[in-house]
Amino acid sequence: MTSHTVGQVMTSDVVQARRTTSFKDLVRLLDRHHISGLPVVDDDDKVIGVLSGTDLVRAQAHRTRTDPEGAVTANDLMTTPAITVHPEQTVPEAARLMERRGVERLPVIDEEDRLVGIATRRDLLRVFLRTDDDIGHQVTEEVLAGRLELRPGTVTVGVHDGVVTLDGRVRLRSQVPDAVHSVWRLEGVVGVVNALAFDMDDCALPDPPATAPSHPGARRAAAGPRVPARSGPDGPGRGPSTPPTAPGSR
């Protein structure tokens, strides 16, 4: 299924800093452009780190009044190495990377590691601005007709504020979770309401094969020949309660 790429949602006009950008100039850049962070590049425009407003605040919080420090630059404050993505990567891939590494922005680089854009959480969330009609069309064409090969009208699709409702009847039970999961993975979908029914349960476990009854004679053969029990002083089927006395022992 088609997914937007990072290159389609990234911001191409990137505010950036150099290694030698001073503390005050960094503050001015963030304030002037109303951003919370920016990439740091070298003289070849290759990304070498990322710097955020949090880094600047932390630097001020850790200052000491007794030990004056020299000029602070981006090189002193940036987080390195930078976590980056390429423009051909998909939005879900970038979102997973951003969540896994706990970052707010991803510099976008080309094959030579040069900065070509930046993707923020806000950029990635743009996929949820898709219209309900656009989502419904993709569900019908790509999931129902394409993946499940259902005839038109078999399943009714309703979309409201990104929540997709599937109503109808499919042939196999296994097609129900397949449809729900496929719709859930589409960009812009925030929920799926499943109202699907099915005709045949292809997920049920088959009944165990019936065991053929054994012939009575076969059971006896397996158990071995039957030895009749002897009668003893303690009653039929039981032997003597004390061992017999050997001849000549009396």
C-alpha positions as CSV (number, residue, x, y, z in Angstrom):
1,M,0.0,0.0,0.0
2,T,1.2,3.5,-0.9
3,S,2.8,5.5,1.9
4,H,4.0,9.0,1.9
5,T,7.8,9.5,1.9
6,V,9.8,11.8,4.1
7,G,10.7,13.8,1.1
8,Q,7.0,14.6,0.5
9,V,6.3,16.0,4.0
10,M,9.7,17.4,5.1
11,T,10.5,21.1,5.3
12,S,13.1,21.9,2.6
13,D,14.0,25.4,3.8
14,V,16.0,24.5,6.8
15,V,17.3,26.9,9.5
16,Q,20.7,25.6,10.4
17,A,23.8,26.4,12.5
18,R,27.5,25.9,12.1
19,R,30.0,24.6,14.6
20,T,31.1,28.1,15.5
21,T,27.6,29.7,15.9
22,S,27.6,31.4,19.2
23,F,25.1,30.8,22.1
24,K,23.3,34.1,21.5
25,D,23.1,33.6,17.8
26,L,21.5,30.2,18.4
27,V,18.9,31.7,20.7
28,R,18.2,34.4,18.0
29,L,17.7,31.7,15.3
30,L,15.2,29.7,17.4
31,D,13.3,32.9,18.4
32,R,13.2,34.5,15.0
33,H,12.0,31.4,13.1
34,H,9.7,30.1,15.9
35,I,11.4,26.7,16.0
36,S,12.5,24.5,18.9
37,G,15.6,23.0,17.3
38,L,17.9,22.9,14.3
39,P,20.7,20.8,12.7
40,V,24.3,21.7,12.9
41,V,26.3,21.3,9.7
42,D,30.0,21.5,8.7
43,D,31.5,23.5,5.8
44,D,30.3,20.9,3.3
45,D,26.7,21.1,4.6
46,K,27.0,17.6,6.1
47,V,25.0,17.1,9.3
48,I,27.2,16.7,12.3
49,G,24.7,17.2,15.1
50,V,21.4,18.6,16.3
51,L,20.7,21.3,18.8
52,S,17.5,22.2,20.6
53,G,16.2,24.9,22.9
54,T,16.4,22.3,25.7
55,D,20.2,22.1,25.1
56,L,20.5,25.9,25.5
57,V,18.5,26.0,28.7
58,R,20.5,23.1,30.1
59,A,23.7,24.9,29.4
60,Q,22.5,27.9,31.3
61,A,21.3,25.9,34.2
62,H,24.7,24.2,34.6
63,R,26.7,27.4,34.6
64,T,28.6,28.3,37.8
65,R,29.0,31.8,39.1
66,T,32.5,31.2,40.5
67,D,34.1,29.7,37.4
68,P,33.6,31.9,34.3
69,E,33.6,30.1,31.0
70,G,34.7,31.0,27.6
71,A,32.5,31.6,24.6
72,V,29.9,28.8,24.1
73,T,29.2,27.6,20.6
74,A,27.0,25.1,18.8
75,N,29.9,22.7,18.8
76,D,29.8,22.6,22.6
77,L,26.1,22.1,23.0
78,M,24.9,20.0,20.1
79,T,23.9,16.3,20.3
80,T,26.1,14.2,18.1
81,P,26.0,12.0,16.1
82,A,22.7,13.2,14.6
83,I,19.9,10.8,14.0
84,T,19.0,11.3,10.3
85,V,16.7,9.9,7.6
86,H,16.7,9.8,3.8
87,P,13.9,11.4,1.7
88,E,12.9,8.1,0.1
89,Q,12.1,6.5,3.5
90,T,8.4,6.3,4.4
91,V,6.6,8.4,7.0
92,P,5.8,5.3,9.2
93,E,9.5,4.4,9.2
94,A,10.5,7.9,10.2
95,A,7.8,8.0,12.9
96,R,9.0,4.7,14.4
97,L,12.6,6.0,14.4
98,M,11.6,9.2,16.0
99,E,9.7,7.4,18.7
100,R,12.3,4.8,19.3
101,R,15.1,7.3,19.7
102,G,13.0,9.9,21.6
103,V,13.7,12.8,19.3
104,E,11.5,15.7,18.0
105,R,13.1,16.2,14.6
106,L,15.1,14.3,12.0
107,P,17.5,16.0,9.6
108,V,17.0,14.6,6.1
109,I,20.2,13.9,4.2
110,D,21.1,12.8,0.7
111,E,23.5,10.0,-0.3
112,E,26.5,12.2,0.6
113,D,25.1,13.0,4.0
114,R,24.4,16.6,3.0
115,L,21.3,18.3,4.5
116,V,18.3,18.5,2.2
117,G,15.5,19.1,4.7
118,I,14.2,18.4,8.1
119,A,11.2,16.3,9.3
120,T,9.5,17.2,12.6
121,R,6.7,15.6,14.5
122,R,4.4,18.2,13.0
123,D,5.5,17.3,9.5
124,L,4.8,13.6,10.0
125,L,1.3,14.3,11.4
126,R,0.3,16.0,8.2
127,V,-0.7,12.6,6.8
128,F,-3.7,12.7,9.3
129,L,-5.0,15.7,7.5
130,R,-6.3,13.5,4.6
131,T,-10.0,13.9,3.9
132,D,-12.4,11.2,4.7
133,D,-13.3,10.8,1.0
134,D,-9.6,10.2,0.2
135,I,-9.3,7.6,2.9
136,G,-12.6,5.9,1.8
137,H,-11.4,5.7,-1.8
138,Q,-8.1,4.1,-0.8
139,V,-9.9,1.5,1.4
140,T,-12.2,0.6,-1.4
141,E,-9.6,0.4,-4.2
142,E,-6.5,-0.9,-2.4
143,V,-7.9,-3.0,0.4
144,L,-11.3,-4.4,-0.6
145,A,-10.9,-4.6,-4.4
146,G,-7.1,-5.0,-4.5
147,R,-5.9,-7.0,-1.6
148,L,-9.1,-9.0,-0.8
149,E,-10.4,-9.1,-4.4
150,L,-14.0,-8.5,-3.2
151,R,-16.8,-7.6,-5.6
152,P,-18.1,-4.0,-5.5
153,G,-20.8,-3.6,-2.9
154,T,-19.8,-6.6,-0.9
155,V,-18.5,-4.4,1.9
156,T,-19.8,-0.9,2.7
157,V,-17.1,1.7,3.8
158,G,-17.9,4.7,5.9
159,V,-15.3,7.2,7.1
160,H,-15.8,9.9,9.7
161,D,-12.9,12.0,11.1
162,G,-10.5,9.3,10.1
163,V,-12.5,6.4,11.7
164,V,-13.3,3.7,9.1
165,T,-16.4,1.5,9.5
166,L,-16.5,-1.8,7.5
167,D,-20.0,-3.3,7.2
168,G,-20.9,-6.3,5.0
169,R,-20.4,-10.0,4.6
170,V,-17.3,-11.8,3.3
171,R,-16.8,-15.4,2.4
172,L,-14.1,-16.4,4.8
173,R,-13.5,-15.6,8.5
174,S,-9.8,-15.1,7.9
175,Q,-10.7,-12.2,5.5
176,V,-12.1,-10.2,8.4
177,P,-8.9,-9.5,10.4
178,D,-7.0,-9.2,7.1
179,A,-9.4,-6.3,6.1
180,V,-9.3,-4.6,9.5
181,H,-5.5,-4.7,9.9
182,S,-4.9,-3.6,6.3
183,V,-7.2,-0.6,6.8
184,W,-5.6,0.2,10.1
185,R,-2.2,0.5,8.5
186,L,-3.4,3.2,6.0
187,E,-2.1,6.7,6.6
188,G,-4.6,9.0,8.1
189,V,-6.7,6.2,9.7
190,V,-7.2,6.8,13.4
191,G,-9.6,3.9,14.1
192,V,-11.5,1.0,12.5
193,V,-15.0,-0.2,13.4
194,N,-15.5,-3.8,12.4
195,A,-19.1,-4.8,11.5
196,L,-18.2,-7.6,9.1
197,A,-19.8,-11.0,9.0
198,F,-18.5,-14.2,7.2
199,D,-20.0,-17.3,5.6
200,M,-17.3,-19.9,6.3
201,D,-15.1,-20.3,9.3
202,D,-11.7,-21.3,7.9
203,C,-10.0,-20.5,11.2
204,A,-11.6,-23.3,13.3
205,L,-9.5,-26.3,14.3
206,P,-10.5,-29.5,12.5
207,D,-12.1,-32.3,14.6
208,P,-9.7,-35.0,15.7
209,P,-9.9,-38.2,13.6
210,A,-12.2,-40.9,15.0
211,T,-10.4,-43.9,16.5
212,A,-11.5,-47.2,15.1
213,P,-12.7,-49.6,17.8
214,S,-10.2,-52.4,18.6
215,H,-11.3,-56.1,18.2
216,P,-11.6,-57.8,21.5
217,G,-9.2,-60.5,20.4
218,A,-6.6,-57.8,19.5
219,R,-6.8,-56.4,23.0
220,R,-6.2,-59.8,24.6
221,A,-3.3,-60.5,22.3
222,A,-1.7,-57.2,23.3
223,A,-2.2,-57.9,27.0
224,G,-0.7,-61.5,26.7
225,P,-2.3,-64.9,27.6
226,R,-4.6,-64.9,30.5
227,V,-3.4,-67.0,33.5
228,P,-6.2,-68.2,35.8
229,A,-5.8,-67.3,39.5
230,R,-5.3,-70.1,42.0
231,S,-7.5,-70.6,45.1
232,G,-5.8,-70.3,48.4
233,P,-6.7,-70.3,52.0
234,D,-7.5,-66.6,51.9
235,G,-10.2,-67.1,49.2
236,P,-10.6,-67.5,45.5
237,G,-8.1,-65.7,43.3
238,R,-5.7,-65.1,46.1
239,G,-2.6,-67.0,47.1
240,P,-1.6,-68.2,50.5
241,S,-1.1,-65.6,53.1
242,T,2.2,-67.2,54.3
243,P,4.9,-68.8,52.2
244,P,4.6,-72.6,51.9
245,T,6.9,-74.8,54.1
246,A,9.7,-76.6,52.3
247,P,9.6,-80.4,52.5
248,G,11.7,-81.8,55.3
249,S,11.7,-78.6,57.3
250,R,9.3,-79.9,59.9
